[in-house]
Amino acid sequence: MTDTLSDDRHPDRHSRPVVVGYLDGPAGDAALAAAATEARLRNTTVTVMHQLVGTEVPDRFGPDTARSGSKTAVMYHVLQTAQDAAPGLAHIDVRVVAKPIAEELILASKSAELVVLGITTNHAATAAAFDTVPRAVVRGSHCPVLLVGAPDWAVARVVCGVDRSPESVRALHWAADEAARRGTTVLAVEVLPDHGHSPQEAEQSLDNWVQRCVPPSETTVLCATYHGST
């Protein structure tokens, strides 16, 4: 069962929201701040999804009235935290869920612009590989996923891993749009086996491929080729 609480401002309900998975703590607060910025960049709303944990779990509160009151208190707490992290944002929805948060985020991603998650490791790639929820969401999401590793998460450059597949072409276009939105550049990174082309040949070939995929525009795409495993 999912319960929803909203603030009293009403934007265009046809927009696709930025969805953030929230858990109390520094990583959750960083994710909220990042989601607010992403929503402003996209002129859309934020939906905060919070899984009941520990003493918040309704079954531990006895009668229905106690369970309902506890859940409502949790929802208001999360909404207040989100409003503090995103002052002035047009609209915030809070959804308190009892099912595993990864499942709910993947379901919400079908109608989302972006999913944002705070992570507890020091590097987003590490979280995608090892943290249970980020790994599940990255693999199953129907929209892009932003992993936020620290309060100081501002984007200096958009890095896009490519393997020249159709999927990486789509990823590169998305990265170029993101970089244009943020006024920064894209770094297209390709990893080749040790027995592949020389670094000079590979970089030139990657430059040509990128130029064919992303026509010259306001976005600058830099290229880097590495040899060996990632």
C-alpha positions as CSV (number, residue, x, y, z in Angstrom):
1,M,0.0,0.0,0.0
2,T,1.2,3.5,-0.9
3,D,0.0,6.7,0.9
4,T,0.6,10.1,-0.7
5,L,0.9,13.5,0.9
6,S,1.4,16.7,-1.2
7,D,2.1,20.3,-0.4
8,D,-0.6,22.8,-1.4
9,R,0.9,24.1,-4.7
10,H,-0.3,22.8,-8.0
11,P,1.9,22.8,-11.1
12,D,1.2,21.3,-14.5
13,R,0.3,17.7,-13.6
14,H,1.2,16.5,-17.1
15,S,5.0,17.0,-16.4
16,R,7.1,13.9,-15.6
17,P,8.5,14.3,-12.0
18,V,11.9,13.8,-10.6
19,V,11.6,10.8,-8.3
20,V,13.9,10.5,-5.2
21,G,14.3,7.6,-2.9
22,Y,14.7,9.0,0.6
23,L,16.0,7.6,3.8
24,D,16.9,9.7,6.8
25,G,20.5,10.7,7.0
26,P,23.2,12.6,5.0
27,A,22.8,10.5,1.9
28,G,19.1,11.1,1.9
29,D,19.5,14.8,2.5
30,A,22.0,15.0,-0.4
31,A,19.6,13.2,-2.7
32,L,16.7,15.6,-1.8
33,A,18.9,18.6,-2.6
34,A,20.0,17.0,-5.9
35,A,16.5,16.2,-6.8
36,A,15.4,19.7,-6.2
37,T,18.1,21.1,-8.4
38,E,17.2,18.6,-11.2
39,A,13.5,19.5,-10.9
40,R,14.3,23.2,-11.3
41,L,16.5,22.5,-14.3
42,R,13.7,20.5,-15.9
43,N,10.9,22.8,-14.7
44,T,9.1,19.9,-13.1
45,T,8.1,18.5,-9.7
46,V,9.6,16.2,-7.1
47,T,8.1,13.0,-5.8
48,V,9.8,11.7,-2.7
49,M,9.4,7.9,-2.0
50,H,10.2,6.7,1.5
51,Q,10.0,3.1,2.7
52,L,8.8,2.6,6.3
53,V,11.7,1.1,8.3
54,G,12.4,0.2,11.9
55,T,9.9,1.7,14.3
56,E,8.0,3.4,11.4
57,V,6.7,0.0,10.3
58,P,2.9,0.2,10.9
59,D,2.5,-3.4,12.1
60,R,4.5,-2.5,15.2
61,F,2.0,0.1,16.4
62,G,-0.9,-2.1,17.4
63,P,-4.5,-0.7,16.7
64,D,-5.4,0.7,13.3
65,T,-5.7,4.3,14.8
66,A,-2.1,4.1,16.1
67,R,-0.8,2.7,12.8
68,S,-2.5,5.4,10.8
69,G,-1.3,8.2,13.1
70,S,2.3,6.9,13.0
71,K,2.3,6.7,9.2
72,T,0.9,10.2,8.9
73,A,3.5,11.6,11.3
74,V,6.2,9.9,9.1
75,M,4.8,11.5,6.0
76,Y,4.7,15.0,7.5
77,H,8.2,14.6,8.7
78,V,9.5,13.6,5.2
79,L,7.5,16.3,3.6
80,Q,8.9,18.9,5.9
81,T,12.4,17.6,5.3
82,A,11.9,17.8,1.6
83,Q,10.5,21.3,1.7
84,D,13.6,22.4,3.8
85,A,15.9,20.8,1.2
86,A,14.0,22.4,-1.7
87,P,12.7,25.8,-0.6
88,G,10.5,27.4,-3.2
89,L,10.1,24.3,-5.3
90,A,6.7,24.4,-7.1
91,H,5.4,21.1,-5.9
92,I,6.4,18.1,-3.8
93,D,4.7,14.7,-3.4
94,V,5.6,12.3,-0.6
95,R,4.8,8.7,-1.0
96,V,5.3,6.3,2.0
97,V,5.5,2.7,0.9
98,A,5.6,-0.6,2.8
99,K,7.0,-2.7,-0.1
100,P,10.7,-2.8,-0.9
101,I,11.8,0.7,-2.1
102,A,13.6,-0.7,-5.1
103,E,10.5,-2.2,-6.5
104,E,8.5,1.0,-6.0
105,L,11.2,3.2,-7.5
106,I,11.4,1.0,-10.6
107,L,7.6,1.1,-11.0
108,A,7.6,4.9,-10.5
109,S,10.4,5.3,-13.1
110,K,8.0,4.4,-15.9
111,S,6.5,7.8,-15.6
112,A,9.5,9.8,-14.2
113,E,11.9,12.1,-15.8
114,L,14.8,11.0,-13.5
115,V,15.3,8.8,-10.4
116,V,17.7,10.2,-7.7
117,L,19.2,8.0,-5.0
118,G,21.6,8.9,-2.2
119,I,24.4,6.4,-1.8
120,T,26.5,5.4,1.2
121,T,29.8,4.5,-0.7
122,N,32.3,7.1,-1.9
123,H,31.8,6.6,-5.6
124,A,28.6,6.3,-7.6
125,A,30.0,3.4,-9.8
126,T,30.8,1.5,-6.6
127,A,27.2,1.9,-5.4
128,A,25.8,0.8,-8.7
129,A,27.9,-2.4,-8.4
130,F,27.5,-3.2,-4.7
131,D,24.7,-1.4,-2.9
132,T,21.5,-3.5,-3.1
133,V,19.0,-0.8,-3.9
134,P,21.0,1.3,-6.3
135,R,22.1,-1.9,-8.2
136,A,18.5,-3.0,-8.5
137,V,17.2,0.4,-9.6
138,V,20.0,1.1,-12.1
139,R,19.3,-2.3,-13.7
140,G,15.5,-2.1,-13.8
141,S,14.8,1.6,-14.2
142,H,12.8,2.9,-17.2
143,C,14.5,6.3,-17.0
144,P,17.9,7.7,-16.2
145,V,19.2,7.3,-12.6
146,L,21.3,9.8,-10.7
147,L,23.4,8.4,-7.8
148,V,24.4,11.1,-5.3
149,G,27.4,10.2,-3.2
150,A,28.1,13.3,-1.1
151,P,26.6,16.6,-0.1
152,D,29.0,18.3,-2.5
153,W,27.5,16.7,-5.6
154,A,27.6,19.6,-8.1
155,V,28.2,18.4,-11.7
156,A,31.5,19.7,-13.2
157,R,31.4,17.5,-16.2
158,V,29.0,14.8,-17.6
159,V,30.9,11.6,-18.1
160,C,29.4,9.1,-20.5
161,G,30.8,5.5,-21.0
162,V,30.4,4.3,-24.6
163,D,30.9,1.1,-26.5
164,R,29.6,2.4,-29.9
165,S,26.3,0.4,-29.5
166,P,22.9,1.9,-30.3
167,E,22.3,2.1,-26.5
168,S,25.5,4.2,-26.0
169,V,24.5,6.5,-28.9
170,R,21.3,7.2,-26.9
171,A,23.3,7.7,-23.7
172,L,25.6,10.1,-25.5
173,H,22.7,12.2,-26.8
174,W,21.2,12.3,-23.3
175,A,24.6,13.3,-21.8
176,A,24.9,16.1,-24.4
177,D,21.5,17.4,-23.5
178,E,22.4,17.3,-19.8
179,A,25.6,19.1,-20.4
180,A,23.9,21.8,-22.4
181,R,21.3,22.2,-19.6
182,R,24.1,22.7,-17.1
183,G,26.5,24.7,-19.2
184,T,29.3,22.2,-19.0
185,T,31.0,19.6,-21.2
186,V,30.7,15.8,-21.9
187,L,33.6,13.4,-21.5
188,A,33.0,10.3,-23.7
189,V,35.0,7.4,-22.3
190,E,35.7,4.1,-24.1
191,V,37.6,1.2,-22.7
192,L,39.3,-1.1,-25.2
193,P,41.1,-4.5,-24.7
194,D,44.8,-4.3,-24.2
195,H,45.3,-5.9,-27.7
196,G,43.2,-3.2,-29.4
197,H,44.3,-0.2,-31.4
198,S,47.1,2.1,-30.3
199,P,45.9,4.9,-28.0
200,Q,46.4,7.5,-30.8
201,E,44.4,5.4,-33.3
202,A,41.7,4.6,-30.8
203,E,41.3,8.3,-29.7
204,Q,41.1,9.5,-33.3
205,S,38.6,6.8,-34.2
206,L,36.5,7.7,-31.1
207,D,36.6,11.4,-32.0
208,N,35.2,10.5,-35.5
209,W,32.5,8.3,-34.1
210,V,31.4,10.9,-31.6
211,Q,31.3,13.6,-34.3
212,R,29.0,11.4,-36.4
213,C,26.7,10.6,-33.5
214,V,26.5,14.1,-32.0
215,P,26.7,16.9,-34.6
216,P,28.5,20.1,-33.6
217,S,26.4,22.1,-31.2
218,E,26.7,24.2,-28.1
219,T,27.8,21.1,-26.2
220,T,31.5,20.2,-26.3
221,V,32.2,16.5,-26.3
222,L,35.7,15.5,-25.3
223,C,37.0,11.9,-25.8
224,A,39.2,9.6,-23.8
225,T,40.2,6.0,-24.6
226,Y,41.6,3.6,-22.0
227,H,43.0,0.1,-22.4
228,G,42.4,-2.8,-20.1
229,S,39.4,-3.4,-17.8
230,T,37.3,-0.7,-16.2
